[in-house]
């Protein structure tokens, strides 16, 4: 098995702490697992994340995808000197999720470069059915 991709000292608690007072916290996104090459989290489908038909809003799925990949990407770089910022994200919404359920997203990197990262995110429902697939490109920049 290859070594984990995370910077030394990366913890689940630290990943959740960066979401305090942010959109992720407002949406109820919680990081639940750090694997050797993936980050996983959940989001409730509730009044904060549904569209008027009371199903998961596509924008909320994109927010979950970007949150997971952004936190993951920031845990790969040296945060003392570097930061990551989103450049482009896309998503395909594959099935509706009704209000009252919880979705789970898993983000894995396709590319971890010195100037950019590309991550893929899969979001599933409680029955493990694919709800959304997304890909994001992040720029690695010098920390101001």
N, C-alpha and C positions, 0 to 999 in steps of 0.2 A: 504494500500500500504506500502511496506517496504521502509526503508530509502535508499537513493542513495548509491551506492558502492564507490563513489569517495571521496578522501581525501578533507577536507575543503579547500576552496580557488581554487579548480579546475575550470578552465574556458575554454570556447571555444577558446578564444584568446591565452591563455597559451598553449593549445594543439597544435595550429597552429605554435606558436613561436618556439617550440622545433624542428620543421622540417626545419627551416632556414638553408641554406647551407648544405643540405643533399640530399640523393637520392629522398626522398619524394618531396622536392621542385623541383628538376630537372624533375620529372615526372608530376608535377602539381597537386599533391595530396593535397586536402583541407579538413580539418575536418569541417563538416557542422552542426553536432548535437551531444549533449551529453544528452542521456536519463537517467533515473534512473539506468538502468543496461545495457546500450549499448552505443557505440560510432559509429558514421556514418561519412563517407567521400566520396568524389568523385574524379575521375581521368579522364582526357580527353583521348580519344583514338586518338592519333596523331603520328607524325613522331618519337616521343620519346618512344612510347609504343606499336608500331605495329611490326609485323614480315614481312618478304618480301612479303607475300601475301596480305599485307595492312589490316590485321585483328589484333585484340588485341593479343599481345604476352603473352603466358602463364606465363612467368617470371614476366611480369608487373602486372598480376593479383596477383601473389604470393607476389610481393613487396607491392601492395595495402593492401593485407590481413595482412602481417606482420607489416606494418606500423600502421594500425588501432589497431591491438591487442597489439602491443608494447607500443603505446602511452596510450591506455586504461589501460594496466597492470601497467604502471608507475604511473598512476593517482590513483591507488588503494593502493599502498605501501607508506610508509613514505619516501619521496625522500631525506630527510636529511641524512638518515642512510642506505637506501636500494636502489637497482637498479634491473632492470629485463633484462635478456638477453635470446634471443631465443635459444632453444635446438633442436627442431625438428619442421618441418612444412610439411604438405602435402596439395595437392590440386587436385580436380577433375574439369577439364574444360568441361563444358556441352554444350556450344553453342558459335559460333563465334560472334564477335562484329566488325563491319566495322569501318575503320578510319572515323573520323568526329563525332562520337558519344561520349557520356560520360557514364561511369559506376559508380555505387554507391555501396559501401560496408558497411555492418553493422556487427560489432563484438560484441559478448556477451560472458561472461565467463561461462564455465562449472564448473570450480573449481578455487577457490581463496584460496590457502594454504599459509602457512608461508614460505615454501621452493620452491613451484612451483605454476604455474597457467596454466590452459588449457582454451583456447578460441576457439570459433567457429566463422567463418566468412562466410557470404553469399554476393556474388557480383551479382548485377542485371544490366540489360541494361535499356535503356530509356523506354521500354515498360513493365518494372518490371518483365521481364523473367529472370530466374536464369541462370547465365553465369558460375559461379564458386562457389564451396564450398571448404572451407579450414579449417584446424584445426592446431593450434600451441600450443606447450608446451614451457613455459618460465620458467627459473630458477630465483628465487628471491635470490639475493646475497647481501652481505654487501657492501656498497658503499666504494670504495677505498679512 
